[in-house]
Amino acid sequence: MNNDVGIRPLFDRVVIKRIDERTTEGGIVIPETVTDKSQRGIVVAVGPGKTVDGKIQKMSLKCNDHVIFGKYSGTDITIKGKDYLIIKEDEVIAIID
């Protein structure tokens, strides 16, 4: 799968770019020291899927899906100066429509 991240996840892993939630709906900016890391993001790369009974199980997620994931999910990485999160597909809680 083509992506601009420069990383290709393996198996059932996805690469997510966190969505910044530091501004309220009213436009108030919350300092980084007060907030936790966002639990929302955009899928930027998807692995081929995991192997089940010798066959590759197709991924439910695709690039550009907006998702919610667990607070302590995955591994934080930095590539080309940008921060990403690599998690397994089953750690994604929901796709935002």
HELIX and SHEET records of a PDB file:
HELIX    1   1 GLU A   89  GLU A   91  5                                   3    
SHEET    1   A 6 THR A  75  ILE A  79  0                                        
SHEET    2   A 6 LYS A  82  LYS A  88 -1                                        
SHEET    3   A 6 ARG A  13  ARG A  18 -1                                        
SHEET    4   A 6 ARG A  40  VAL A  46 -1                                        
SHEET    5   A 6 HIS A  66  PHE A  69 -1                                        
SHEET    6   A 6 VAL A  92  ILE A  96 -1                                        
SHEET    1   B 2 LYS A  50  VAL A  52  0                                        
SHEET    2   B 2 LYS A  55  GLN A  57 -1                                        
END                                                                             
